[in-house]
Amino acid sequence: MRLGVLDVGSNTVHLLVVDAHQGARPLPAFSHKEELHLADHLDARNRLSEECSASLLAFVKEAIVIAEDKGVQELLAFATSAVRDAVNGDEILALIEAETGVAIKVLPGAEESRLTFLAARRWFGWSSGRLLLLDIGGGSLEIASGQDEDPSVAVSLPLGANRLTRFWLAGDPPERDDVRRLRKHVRAEIAAAASAVRSAGQPDHCVATSKTFRQLARIAGAAPSSEGVYVKRILRHADVAELADRLPRMSVKDRAGLPGVSRIRAPQLAAGAIVADAAMDLFQLSALEICPWALREGVILRRMDNING
């Protein structure tokens, strides 16, 4: 079955076309994405701008044409924190559905965490034992833990790299006091959720997904994406702690010159490193293994599981 997955994220809007069958891994066939940075278009009243709405509508219309050209049989569309947080998010999605016929589902934070966990579980398998998953998105940090395909605990915190950069790190590079305040805020938020996560038990395998973790791992010496998804990539806390200290002192231009870091993502990487450092420290994780699968794959796997539903 050829599926199209339309992922409306805080940073990127992404159409992924895959060939998916029950009992088999999804095989990517085509990818089309655009950096709309929806979260940057949230105003003081938490409303997405008309410009943002028009850009998203244009992308969805383009995605429909591409999906038809690629032989997509079903289009799965979902939105995460930027639309979830916007007070006019439902209004914008209703307009898009009226114009295109595409119904974009807003994923609650906990569901986003659960679906990402499902993807990681399928990737690493049952031999990994109890999993702990971390995912730093543009708008939120997802944490999930458990030993089954459905995690025992799934938490979503408003600690996305884009969100924190916008509200806490204004300078280039940011002021030292701003960095310190952000660090304190992030650690307090994660610590407040730590007891619920620990209730799921001591993890046997700790993993991470998301562009932020992949970039941090690449800077720390992990293999580039060109070497393929089956190369094992490990991110150690000692390296993350060093990056959480160093990146905020660098300009955006200098960050963009680091291995695997794009100019578009460079502004938010310092905040992402601060979140990664705090999470690994508070959960006492010496290292994380990078998982190539994340939310999109989780959505596909859930759909294939329910194919007869």
Backbone bond lengths (Angstrom), bond angles and torsions (degrees), N, CA, C in turn:
res aa  C-N    CA-C-N  psi(-1)  N-CA   C-N-CA  omega(-1)  CA-C   N-CA-C  phi
1 M - - - 1.455 - - 1.529 108.84 -
2 R 1.316 115.65 130.16 1.470 118.49 178.90 1.531 108.85 -94.99
3 L 1.338 115.04 118.12 1.451 122.26 -178.70 1.522 110.79 -110.77
4 G 1.315 115.01 147.67 1.445 121.03 169.29 1.519 108.79 -112.53
5 V 1.302 117.12 133.20 1.464 121.71 179.15 1.524 107.93 -116.86
6 L 1.314 115.98 117.52 1.467 121.98 179.63 1.522 107.94 -104.86
7 D 1.314 115.59 109.56 1.464 123.16 -174.32 1.532 108.39 -107.28
8 V 1.339 115.62 110.05 1.462 120.89 178.99 1.525 107.73 -96.35
9 G 1.329 116.08 91.93 1.453 121.32 -176.51 1.511 112.91 -95.85
10 S 1.311 116.56 176.79 1.460 121.59 -179.30 1.521 112.05 -69.18
11 N 1.345 116.76 -32.43 1.455 121.24 178.99 1.528 111.70 -102.69
12 T 1.322 115.71 -53.08 1.458 122.27 -170.77 1.518 111.05 -116.61
13 V 1.339 115.84 142.29 1.457 121.59 168.08 1.520 105.83 -107.37
14 H 1.332 116.29 124.77 1.462 120.84 -165.29 1.525 110.05 -134.03
15 L 1.328 116.23 127.57 1.459 122.23 169.73 1.520 107.90 -103.91
16 L 1.316 115.89 120.20 1.459 121.45 176.95 1.527 108.40 -117.41
17 V 1.326 116.29 125.38 1.462 122.00 176.92 1.524 107.53 -102.69
18 V 1.338 116.05 128.06 1.460 120.29 -177.33 1.525 110.04 -135.01
19 D 1.318 114.69 153.70 1.457 121.37 168.48 1.521 106.99 -98.67
20 A 1.332 116.15 117.13 1.463 120.83 -173.15 1.523 110.37 -128.56
21 H 1.326 115.60 138.49 1.455 121.87 178.63 1.524 108.02 -142.02
22 Q 1.321 116.70 150.25 1.456 120.09 178.88 1.524 109.91 -61.16
23 G 1.323 115.02 132.99 1.452 120.17 178.27 1.513 114.65 82.40
24 A 1.337 117.25 2.11 1.466 120.31 -179.93 1.521 109.23 -126.41
25 R 1.324 115.89 158.06 1.458 119.41 178.64 1.529 109.75 -76.95
26 P 1.331 118.52 141.96 1.460 120.84 176.52 1.530 110.60 -64.12
27 L 1.320 116.33 134.09 1.461 121.26 -179.52 1.526 109.55 -108.32
28 P 1.320 118.66 114.13 1.468 120.61 179.37 1.529 110.98 -61.74
29 A 1.328 115.80 135.09 1.459 120.73 179.57 1.526 112.25 -115.43
30 F 1.338 116.49 -29.93 1.460 119.84 -177.97 1.521 108.84 -163.34
31 S 1.325 115.98 146.53 1.463 121.07 -179.66 1.524 109.82 -137.05
32 H 1.321 115.48 135.79 1.461 121.04 176.27 1.524 107.61 -141.18
33 K 1.325 117.11 126.69 1.456 119.18 -177.39 1.516 111.08 -146.23
34 E 1.334 113.66 161.55 1.458 120.50 178.55 1.522 108.61 -145.60
35 E 1.318 115.86 139.53 1.465 121.72 179.23 1.533 108.68 -84.84
36 L 1.326 117.21 91.09 1.468 120.83 179.28 1.524 112.31 -89.34
37 H 1.341 117.46 -20.37 1.463 122.44 -179.97 1.539 110.61 47.48
38 L 1.319 115.50 58.58 1.467 120.59 -177.83 1.527 111.80 -56.20
39 A 1.320 116.86 -38.07 1.470 120.03 -177.54 1.522 112.14 -60.46
40 D 1.338 116.96 -28.41 1.460 120.19 179.26 1.531 112.14 -71.48
41 H 1.321 116.12 -13.80 1.470 120.67 -177.64 1.529 112.49 -99.14
42 L 1.323 117.45 8.88 1.464 120.81 173.74 1.523 109.04 -79.89
43 D 1.329 116.95 122.77 1.459 119.60 -178.32 1.531 110.91 -87.39
44 A 1.316 116.91 -171.57 1.463 121.95 -176.29 1.527 112.22 -63.00
45 R 1.326 116.60 -23.38 1.466 120.91 178.80 1.523 111.78 -94.43
46 N 1.317 116.75 8.89 1.465 123.17 -179.62 1.526 112.12 64.92
47 R 1.325 115.34 36.82 1.455 121.17 176.78 1.530 109.48 -109.60
48 L 1.322 116.00 139.19 1.452 120.35 173.82 1.524 109.11 -78.32
49 S 1.319 116.43 139.60 1.454 121.32 -174.74 1.527 111.88 -70.75
50 E 1.336 115.19 161.56 1.464 120.62 175.67 1.529 110.32 -63.47
51 E 1.317 116.48 -36.45 1.464 120.81 177.09 1.520 110.83 -60.19
52 C 1.335 115.53 -42.47 1.456 121.37 178.92 1.531 110.18 -63.44
53 S 1.327 116.49 -45.42 1.461 121.51 179.21 1.525 110.82 -59.27
54 A 1.331 116.95 -43.64 1.463 121.17 -179.76 1.526 111.21 -65.57
55 S 1.339 117.28 -39.95 1.464 121.25 179.60 1.524 111.02 -65.71
56 L 1.318 116.01 -40.90 1.460 120.07 179.54 1.524 110.74 -67.00
57 L 1.318 116.59 -42.64 1.461 120.79 177.94 1.529 110.45 -60.35
58 A 1.327 116.62 -43.41 1.462 120.42 179.74 1.525 110.95 -62.40
59 F 1.334 117.01 -40.09 1.466 120.04 179.79 1.524 110.34 -66.06
60 V 1.334 117.43 -42.84 1.465 120.25 -179.67 1.524 110.23 -61.76
61 K 1.325 117.63 -42.52 1.464 120.65 177.83 1.528 110.79 -61.19
62 E 1.325 116.45 -42.03 1.455 120.99 177.54 1.522 110.83 -64.44
63 A 1.339 116.17 -40.82 1.464 121.11 -179.49 1.524 111.29 -63.30
64 I 1.320 117.22 -36.75 1.464 120.76 179.18 1.521 110.62 -62.33
65 V 1.325 116.19 -44.56 1.462 120.65 179.34 1.529 110.55 -63.09
66 I 1.329 116.35 -44.47 1.463 120.45 179.51 1.525 110.30 -63.09
67 A 1.323 116.81 -44.51 1.463 120.86 -179.37 1.527 110.68 -60.00
68 E 1.324 116.69 -41.99 1.459 119.89 177.93 1.518 111.11 -64.50
69 D 1.326 116.90 -43.41 1.458 120.86 179.52 1.523 112.01 -62.48
70 K 1.337 116.93 -32.76 1.461 121.17 -177.24 1.527 112.85 -90.27
71 G 1.312 117.12 4.32 1.462 120.31 176.20 1.510 115.27 76.96
72 V 1.332 117.17 26.85 1.460 120.60 -179.42 1.530 109.98 -66.75
73 Q 1.339 115.34 131.61 1.464 120.94 -179.54 1.522 112.63 -92.44
74 E 1.317 116.04 -25.89 1.473 120.26 179.31 1.524 108.72 -149.55
75 L 1.329 114.85 136.36 1.461 120.25 179.42 1.528 109.42 -110.39
76 L 1.335 116.00 120.90 1.461 122.60 177.08 1.525 107.58 -102.42
77 A 1.314 117.14 119.31 1.462 120.48 -175.87 1.519 110.44 -122.65
78 F 1.323 116.11 132.69 1.460 120.06 179.88 1.519 110.44 -146.34
79 A 1.326 115.76 157.39 1.463 122.60 178.65 1.521 109.09 -127.62
80 T 1.336 115.48 150.56 1.463 120.31 -178.38 1.533 110.47 -114.76
81 S 1.309 118.12 -141.31 1.466 121.09 -160.16 1.522 115.94 -62.64
82 A 1.332 119.25 -36.24 1.472 119.37 -176.71 1.519 110.96 -61.33
83 V 1.324 116.79 -46.27 1.471 120.82 178.11 1.525 110.11 -74.83
84 R 1.318 116.62 -36.68 1.466 121.32 179.25 1.526 111.11 -60.92
85 D 1.319 117.26 -37.13 1.461 121.58 -177.60 1.524 113.27 -82.38
86 A 1.310 117.42 -23.46 1.466 121.15 -174.79 1.532 110.90 -72.01
87 V 1.322 116.29 132.17 1.469 119.39 -179.47 1.524 111.00 -67.92
88 N 1.328 117.41 -23.44 1.465 120.32 177.94 1.531 112.04 -106.04
89 G 1.340 116.35 19.23 1.455 120.13 -179.17 1.515 112.86 -60.81
90 D 1.343 116.82 -46.54 1.467 120.57 -179.97 1.530 110.59 -62.46
91 E 1.322 115.98 -37.57 1.467 120.77 179.09 1.529 111.04 -62.37
92 I 1.330 116.50 -44.13 1.462 120.89 -179.88 1.533 110.57 -66.12
93 L 1.319 116.81 -42.04 1.465 119.49 -179.40 1.528 111.32 -67.86
94 A 1.325 116.86 -34.18 1.469 120.19 176.85 1.526 110.19 -65.15
95 L 1.326 116.63 -40.02 1.460 121.05 177.46 1.525 110.69 -62.90
96 I 1.329 116.01 -44.45 1.464 120.19 179.59 1.520 110.90 -62.54
97 E 1.325 117.09 -41.82 1.460 119.99 179.02 1.528 111.26 -64.64
98 A 1.334 116.73 -40.07 1.462 120.44 178.72 1.526 111.48 -64.46
99 E 1.325 116.45 -36.26 1.467 121.23 -177.36 1.521 112.98 -80.79
100 T 1.346 117.18 -32.51 1.458 120.55 -170.60 1.527 114.76 -120.39
101 G 1.327 116.96 -20.28 1.458 120.31 -174.19 1.512 113.39 84.38
102 V 1.329 117.48 -0.29 1.464 121.71 -179.70 1.531 109.69 -91.04
103 A 1.319 116.42 119.18 1.464 121.85 177.54 1.525 108.74 -92.96
104 I 1.329 116.61 113.26 1.465 121.81 179.86 1.522 108.15 -95.71
105 K 1.310 115.85 119.34 1.467 121.48 -179.19 1.525 110.32 -85.81
106 V 1.319 116.56 130.76 1.462 120.70 174.77 1.526 108.52 -84.93
107 L 1.314 116.57 119.42 1.459 120.52 -179.82 1.527 110.30 -83.78
108 P 1.324 118.53 125.71 1.467 119.45 170.29 1.530 109.44 -61.24
109 G 1.324 116.34 154.86 1.454 119.93 -177.04 1.513 113.83 -57.16
110 A 1.328 116.74 -43.24 1.469 119.69 -178.85 1.521 111.24 -65.54
111 E 1.332 117.33 -35.82 1.467 120.55 178.46 1.522 110.72 -68.41
112 E 1.323 116.63 -38.20 1.463 120.83 175.21 1.525 109.98 -58.70
113 S 1.313 115.96 -43.52 1.455 121.16 179.15 1.535 111.04 -64.25
114 R 1.324 116.91 -42.58 1.470 121.30 -178.78 1.525 111.88 -65.13
115 L 1.321 116.68 -42.61 1.461 120.01 -178.84 1.526 111.46 -68.12
116 T 1.323 116.84 -37.30 1.458 120.11 177.00 1.527 110.11 -66.34
117 F 1.322 116.12 -38.81 1.466 120.73 177.11 1.526 110.44 -62.37
118 L 1.344 117.20 -42.54 1.459 121.08 178.46 1.528 110.17 -57.09
119 A 1.326 116.63 -44.54 1.462 120.39 179.58 1.529 110.91 -60.64
120 A 1.328 116.36 -44.43 1.470 119.99 -179.81 1.519 111.26 -65.68
121 R 1.313 117.19 -40.58 1.467 120.46 178.56 1.521 110.74 -60.60
122 R 1.327 116.95 -45.81 1.467 119.75 -179.60 1.529 110.78 -65.51
123 W 1.325 116.78 -35.97 1.464 119.18 -179.13 1.528 111.20 -67.30
124 F 1.322 117.03 -47.00 1.466 120.14 -174.11 1.530 112.99 -89.43
125 G 1.340 117.60 -22.90 1.456 120.05 175.58 1.514 114.28 84.09
126 W 1.324 114.14 173.77 1.464 120.79 -176.32 1.522 112.77 -69.12
127 S 1.324 117.29 -24.92 1.464 119.65 -177.91 1.520 112.38 -66.05
128 S 1.323 117.04 -12.84 1.468 120.22 178.16 1.521 112.34 -76.07
129 G 1.329 117.28 -11.34 1.456 119.71 179.42 1.523 111.69 70.27
130 R 1.317 116.13 -142.47 1.462 120.81 -179.23 1.527 109.62 -76.03
131 L 1.341 115.61 123.71 1.465 121.52 -177.36 1.523 111.34 -98.42
132 L 1.312 115.54 144.89 1.461 122.43 165.05 1.518 106.80 -119.89
133 L 1.321 116.39 125.69 1.462 122.40 -177.02 1.514 111.09 -115.56
134 L 1.340 116.29 136.65 1.458 122.99 172.00 1.527 108.66 -124.41
135 D 1.321 116.71 138.46 1.463 121.80 178.10 1.525 108.54 -143.99
136 I 1.331 116.55 119.54 1.463 121.40 178.32 1.525 108.65 -103.34
137 G 1.322 116.82 108.95 1.448 121.35 177.49 1.513 111.23 -96.05
138 G 1.325 115.54 -167.62 1.448 119.43 177.37 1.509 113.04 -72.75
139 G 1.338 116.40 -35.02 1.450 119.95 -176.70 1.506 115.65 -111.38
140 S 1.339 117.83 -19.94 1.464 118.99 -173.77 1.518 111.86 -148.17
141 L 1.319 114.10 160.39 1.462 123.40 172.45 1.517 107.12 -107.00
142 E 1.334 116.27 123.61 1.467 120.91 176.66 1.525 109.49 -102.49
143 I 1.327 115.20 135.07 1.462 122.25 176.82 1.521 107.22 -131.36
144 A 1.327 117.07 131.05 1.467 120.67 178.03 1.516 108.95 -145.38
145 S 1.326 114.92 149.54 1.460 119.36 -178.89 1.523 110.04 -150.59
146 G 1.322 115.31 145.50 1.463 120.21 177.47 1.505 111.00 164.28
147 Q 1.332 115.72 174.32 1.466 119.79 -178.62 1.521 112.52 -111.96
148 D 1.338 117.36 -0.06 1.458 121.02 177.75 1.527 109.38 -110.36
149 E 1.339 117.16 -170.55 1.464 119.68 177.91 1.521 111.23 -77.04
150 D 1.323 116.69 -28.95 1.454 121.10 173.55 1.521 107.13 -98.88
151 P 1.315 118.97 120.73 1.465 120.11 -174.22 1.522 112.86 -66.12
152 S 1.304 115.63 152.59 1.462 121.11 176.31 1.521 110.87 -70.15
153 V 1.327 116.23 -31.71 1.459 121.35 179.00 1.528 107.90 -141.14
154 A 1.321 115.38 137.14 1.470 121.54 178.42 1.519 107.96 -138.15
155 V 1.320 115.91 121.04 1.463 122.10 -173.71 1.521 109.43 -125.85
156 S 1.326 116.15 140.08 1.461 121.45 173.39 1.524 108.04 -125.63
157 L 1.327 116.42 123.58 1.457 122.05 -178.55 1.531 109.89 -116.66
158 P 1.327 117.98 146.29 1.473 121.22 -178.44 1.523 111.91 -76.84
159 L 1.329 115.39 60.31 1.463 121.50 -175.51 1.525 111.32 -125.67
160 G 1.326 116.75 38.36 1.452 119.97 176.81 1.514 111.73 -70.87
161 A 1.322 117.13 153.12 1.458 121.71 -174.73 1.525 112.30 -65.22
162 N 1.325 117.15 -38.83 1.464 120.10 179.39 1.518 110.73 -69.40
163 R 1.319 116.73 -46.27 1.474 121.65 -179.95 1.524 111.03 -57.13
164 L 1.317 117.21 -48.56 1.466 121.02 -176.72 1.517 111.74 -67.14
165 T 1.318 116.70 -36.26 1.464 119.80 178.19 1.521 110.58 -63.14
166 R 1.327 116.98 -44.48 1.464 121.26 -178.30 1.518 112.56 -63.31
167 F 1.329 116.70 -40.76 1.459 119.99 -172.63 1.523 114.67 -94.49
168 W 1.345 117.62 -17.64 1.457 119.11 -172.26 1.528 114.83 -123.77
169 L 1.335 117.90 -29.63 1.460 120.35 -172.31 1.525 110.22 -119.71
170 A 1.317 116.53 81.32 1.468 120.88 -173.77 1.528 113.21 -80.96
171 G 1.314 118.63 -32.33 1.458 121.10 -172.80 1.512 114.10 -80.90
172 D 1.316 116.18 169.65 1.460 122.07 176.83 1.529 108.78 -136.82
173 P 1.335 117.75 92.38 1.464 126.08 -1.91 1.530 111.49 -76.79
174 P 1.343 117.52 164.17 1.463 120.02 -178.13 1.522 112.71 -68.54
175 E 1.309 114.56 157.86 1.464 119.84 177.28 1.526 110.36 -66.31
176 R 1.328 115.37 147.14 1.468 120.58 -178.44 1.525 111.40 -59.64
177 D 1.333 117.52 -40.30 1.467 120.31 179.93 1.529 111.31 -65.47
178 D 1.329 117.38 -35.92 1.463 120.48 177.35 1.522 110.82 -65.04
179 V 1.313 116.16 -40.23 1.459 120.74 178.00 1.527 110.43 -63.33
180 R 1.315 115.57 -43.64 1.469 119.81 -180.00 1.528 111.02 -63.08
181 R 1.331 117.03 -42.85 1.464 120.27 179.27 1.525 111.48 -64.64
182 L 1.324 116.28 -40.00 1.461 119.16 177.91 1.522 110.37 -64.26
183 R 1.315 116.48 -44.34 1.461 119.95 179.26 1.531 111.17 -57.48
184 K 1.319 116.56 -43.53 1.464 121.36 179.43 1.527 110.46 -63.75
185 H 1.334 116.87 -43.88 1.463 121.78 -179.97 1.529 111.33 -62.48
186 V 1.311 116.90 -47.31 1.464 121.58 -178.11 1.518 110.97 -61.31
187 R 1.317 116.47 -44.83 1.459 119.92 -177.41 1.530 111.65 -67.58
188 A 1.322 116.62 -35.06 1.464 119.23 177.59 1.529 110.77 -66.56
189 E 1.332 116.70 -40.95 1.468 120.99 -179.97 1.531 111.27 -64.89
190 I 1.318 117.02 -45.34 1.460 120.29 -178.74 1.522 110.99 -69.15
191 A 1.335 116.66 -40.93 1.462 120.01 179.86 1.514 111.44 -60.96
192 A 1.352 116.86 -35.66 1.459 120.20 -179.87 1.522 111.99 -65.08
193 A 1.332 117.01 -27.20 1.468 121.03 -179.74 1.523 112.50 -95.39
194 A 1.319 116.86 -6.65 1.461 120.57 -171.39 1.523 113.27 -63.51
195 S 1.321 117.93 -38.26 1.464 119.53 -176.59 1.521 111.44 -63.96
196 A 1.344 117.15 -38.48 1.465 120.45 178.37 1.522 110.46 -64.68
197 V 1.322 116.74 -40.08 1.459 120.46 -179.60 1.524 110.34 -68.86
198 R 1.323 116.49 -41.78 1.473 119.76 179.91 1.522 111.93 -64.65
199 S 1.335 116.62 -25.05 1.467 119.71 -179.66 1.526 111.94 -64.38
200 A 1.339 116.91 -18.55 1.461 120.84 178.77 1.526 111.92 -78.00
201 G 1.336 117.22 -5.85 1.452 120.71 177.93 1.514 112.84 101.36
202 Q 1.319 115.67 167.46 1.460 122.24 -179.59 1.523 109.85 -72.44
203 P 1.333 118.61 123.87 1.467 119.89 -177.60 1.523 112.49 -72.06
204 D 1.331 114.63 148.00 1.460 121.29 173.21 1.520 111.42 -91.69
205 H 1.323 115.83 -26.51 1.470 120.83 -176.33 1.521 108.03 -143.94
206 C 1.308 116.84 126.95 1.465 122.17 -177.44 1.523 109.10 -112.57
207 V 1.327 116.30 125.76 1.460 120.43 -172.66 1.520 110.46 -132.89
208 A 1.332 115.11 163.32 1.458 120.81 179.96 1.519 109.83 -141.41
209 T 1.329 115.67 145.29 1.454 121.92 172.65 1.529 107.74 -124.03
210 S 1.322 115.95 175.70 1.467 124.66 173.89 1.515 111.23 103.28
211 K 1.340 112.99 155.37 1.462 121.11 179.78 1.525 111.13 -60.98
212 T 1.329 117.04 -38.06 1.462 120.03 -178.48 1.525 111.55 -60.15
213 F 1.324 117.05 -49.88 1.459 119.59 -179.71 1.529 111.32 -65.47
214 R 1.335 117.80 -37.79 1.461 120.10 178.95 1.529 110.99 -63.69
215 Q 1.344 116.33 -40.61 1.462 119.27 179.12 1.522 111.43 -67.03
216 L 1.324 117.03 -41.85 1.460 119.61 178.32 1.531 110.62 -61.64
217 A 1.332 115.58 -41.75 1.461 119.46 178.65 1.529 111.20 -64.25
218 R 1.324 116.13 -39.93 1.472 120.07 -179.72 1.535 110.52 -64.36
219 I 1.345 116.71 -44.04 1.466 120.07 178.41 1.528 109.95 -60.73
220 A 1.333 116.01 -36.11 1.464 120.81 -177.76 1.523 113.00 -80.11
221 G 1.325 116.78 0.88 1.463 118.87 173.84 1.507 116.44 113.20
222 A 1.338 119.05 4.20 1.457 121.25 178.45 1.521 110.12 -68.65
223 A 1.318 116.04 159.54 1.466 121.79 -178.39 1.525 110.78 -62.66
224 P 1.325 117.77 143.98 1.467 120.63 177.07 1.518 111.22 -67.86
225 S 1.334 116.24 161.55 1.466 121.04 -178.29 1.521 111.93 -61.68
226 S 1.324 117.57 -25.56 1.460 121.12 -179.24 1.525 113.15 -63.28
227 E 1.337 117.57 -17.08 1.462 120.82 179.22 1.529 112.77 -84.52
228 G 1.347 116.46 -1.00 1.456 119.82 173.34 1.518 114.73 97.79
229 V 1.338 114.70 166.66 1.470 120.51 -173.24 1.525 113.05 -80.13
230 Y 1.328 117.64 -16.12 1.462 118.95 -174.60 1.523 113.67 -90.05
231 V 1.321 116.69 -1.14 1.464 119.77 174.89 1.528 108.63 -75.99
232 K 1.323 116.11 131.16 1.460 120.06 179.89 1.520 109.99 -73.69
233 R 1.327 115.85 129.47 1.467 121.52 -178.96 1.524 108.98 -124.74
234 I 1.312 116.12 121.90 1.463 122.71 -177.00 1.530 109.09 -114.95
235 L 1.315 115.95 135.39 1.467 121.82 175.49 1.522 108.31 -115.99
236 R 1.319 116.68 117.89 1.462 121.07 -176.30 1.528 110.78 -94.73
237 H 1.349 114.95 145.97 1.457 118.88 -177.05 1.526 111.80 -63.28
238 A 1.309 117.46 -34.76 1.470 119.48 178.87 1.526 110.71 -58.39
239 D 1.332 117.11 -38.99 1.463 120.79 178.49 1.521 111.51 -71.03
240 V 1.331 116.28 -39.75 1.465 120.56 179.55 1.530 110.50 -64.45
241 A 1.322 116.87 -42.78 1.462 120.84 179.57 1.527 110.66 -60.97
242 E 1.327 116.53 -39.98 1.467 120.37 178.37 1.531 110.60 -66.03
243 L 1.328 116.98 -40.39 1.462 120.90 179.84 1.522 111.59 -70.37
244 A 1.327 117.09 -34.66 1.466 120.29 177.92 1.518 111.22 -65.32
245 D 1.307 116.40 -26.43 1.463 120.86 175.82 1.531 111.68 -85.03
246 R 1.325 117.17 -38.65 1.469 121.33 -172.97 1.523 113.88 -82.57
247 L 1.325 117.60 -43.27 1.468 120.18 -173.38 1.528 113.64 -60.78
248 P 1.356 119.34 -41.22 1.467 118.10 178.93 1.531 113.80 -63.82
249 R 1.320 117.02 -18.80 1.470 119.99 179.64 1.527 112.23 -89.59
250 M 1.341 116.36 -2.71 1.458 121.39 -179.32 1.527 110.67 -100.04
251 S 1.308 116.44 151.67 1.464 120.60 173.40 1.525 109.19 -74.56
252 V 1.329 115.63 162.72 1.458 120.14 176.87 1.525 110.53 -59.50
253 K 1.325 116.59 -39.93 1.462 121.11 179.74 1.526 110.95 -60.74
254 D 1.325 116.51 -43.46 1.464 119.93 -179.58 1.523 111.33 -68.96
255 R 1.330 117.43 -37.36 1.474 119.89 177.16 1.527 110.52 -62.79
256 A 1.340 115.66 -39.86 1.464 120.16 -178.90 1.521 112.30 -64.88
257 G 1.327 117.15 -17.78 1.455 121.23 177.98 1.513 113.95 -85.19
258 L 1.333 117.17 -4.39 1.463 121.12 179.72 1.526 110.31 -77.52
259 P 1.331 117.27 156.59 1.475 120.38 -178.71 1.530 111.91 -58.38
260 G 1.328 116.60 129.52 1.460 121.67 173.66 1.506 115.59 77.58
261 V 1.335 119.13 5.17 1.472 121.77 -176.27 1.528 108.92 -106.32
262 S 1.319 117.10 126.41 1.453 121.56 178.47 1.527 110.47 -90.96
263 R 1.312 115.99 159.30 1.465 121.14 177.10 1.524 110.84 -60.28
264 I 1.324 116.59 -35.57 1.463 120.55 -177.29 1.524 111.30 -69.02
265 R 1.326 116.81 -37.96 1.466 121.09 -176.95 1.521 113.26 -88.97
266 A 1.313 117.64 -18.05 1.458 121.21 -174.57 1.531 114.47 -56.13
267 P 1.354 119.60 -39.13 1.472 118.35 -177.28 1.519 114.13 -59.72
268 Q 1.322 118.51 -32.10 1.463 120.61 -174.58 1.523 114.19 -98.81
269 L 1.323 116.97 1.51 1.462 119.08 -175.23 1.526 112.44 -70.37
270 A 1.332 117.98 -31.72 1.461 119.97 178.82 1.522 110.67 -63.22
271 A 1.336 116.91 -45.90 1.468 120.26 177.49 1.520 110.55 -62.84
272 G 1.324 116.81 -39.87 1.456 119.80 178.21 1.512 112.46 -61.10
273 A 1.328 116.68 -40.13 1.461 120.46 178.99 1.523 111.35 -66.07
274 I 1.328 116.73 -37.30 1.467 120.97 178.59 1.527 110.57 -63.76
275 V 1.336 116.65 -40.77 1.469 120.85 178.09 1.526 110.35 -67.51
276 A 1.331 117.12 -45.69 1.464 120.42 -179.81 1.520 111.48 -60.73
277 D 1.320 116.96 -42.45 1.462 121.65 178.91 1.524 110.91 -62.82
278 A 1.323 116.36 -45.42 1.464 120.14 -179.04 1.518 111.12 -63.02
279 A 1.339 117.33 -45.33 1.461 120.62 -178.45 1.522 111.32 -64.01
280 M 1.324 116.89 -44.78 1.462 119.11 -178.95 1.519 111.19 -67.17
281 D 1.319 117.33 -35.87 1.459 121.32 179.13 1.531 110.98 -68.61
282 L 1.337 116.35 -50.11 1.466 120.14 -175.06 1.523 112.59 -69.16
283 F 1.340 117.14 -28.01 1.464 120.22 176.43 1.516 112.14 -95.59
284 Q 1.340 115.65 4.12 1.466 122.66 176.25 1.532 111.72 56.47
285 L 1.320 115.25 51.27 1.461 121.54 -178.63 1.523 108.93 -103.35
286 S 1.305 116.77 119.65 1.464 120.09 179.58 1.528 111.83 -79.35
287 A 1.336 116.46 -24.16 1.456 119.96 -178.56 1.527 110.02 -160.14
288 L 1.330 115.14 157.21 1.464 122.77 175.06 1.517 108.03 -129.00
289 E 1.331 116.51 144.59 1.452 120.21 171.23 1.521 108.75 -99.06
290 I 1.326 116.78 133.12 1.455 121.51 -177.74 1.525 109.72 -78.18
291 C 1.334 115.93 129.33 1.456 121.96 178.87 1.532 109.40 -100.95
292 P 1.335 118.15 126.40 1.467 120.09 -179.78 1.527 113.52 -68.61
293 W 1.321 117.54 -25.81 1.463 121.18 -179.64 1.517 110.15 -92.47
294 A 1.338 115.23 149.38 1.465 120.33 179.39 1.528 109.71 -148.24
295 L 1.322 116.52 -142.76 1.462 121.39 -171.16 1.520 112.98 -59.49
296 R 1.324 118.48 -46.95 1.461 120.14 -177.92 1.525 111.37 -57.30
297 E 1.328 115.86 -44.93 1.461 118.99 178.84 1.522 111.34 -65.26
298 G 1.335 116.73 -35.30 1.457 119.77 176.84 1.520 112.02 -62.30
299 V 1.335 116.48 -40.75 1.464 121.01 177.50 1.528 110.30 -62.71
300 I 1.323 116.77 -43.41 1.469 120.80 179.14 1.522 110.78 -63.04
301 L 1.320 116.67 -47.11 1.468 120.68 -178.00 1.521 111.60 -62.59
302 R 1.327 117.00 -41.09 1.464 120.49 178.20 1.534 110.21 -62.85
303 R 1.332 116.56 -41.66 1.468 119.79 178.46 1.520 111.49 -63.09
304 M 1.314 116.73 -42.81 1.476 119.17 -179.49 1.522 111.43 -68.18
305 D 1.316 117.32 -33.99 1.456 120.67 175.99 1.526 111.61 -62.41
306 N 1.343 115.49 -30.89 1.462 121.02 -176.25 1.522 112.55 -104.00
307 I 1.329 116.68 21.64 1.458 121.02 -172.31 1.521 112.59 -59.68
308 N 1.315 116.62 -27.76 1.465 120.28 179.80 1.517 111.65 -99.41
309 G 1.399 114.26 5.65 1.450 117.61 -176.68 1.517 112.61 -82.56
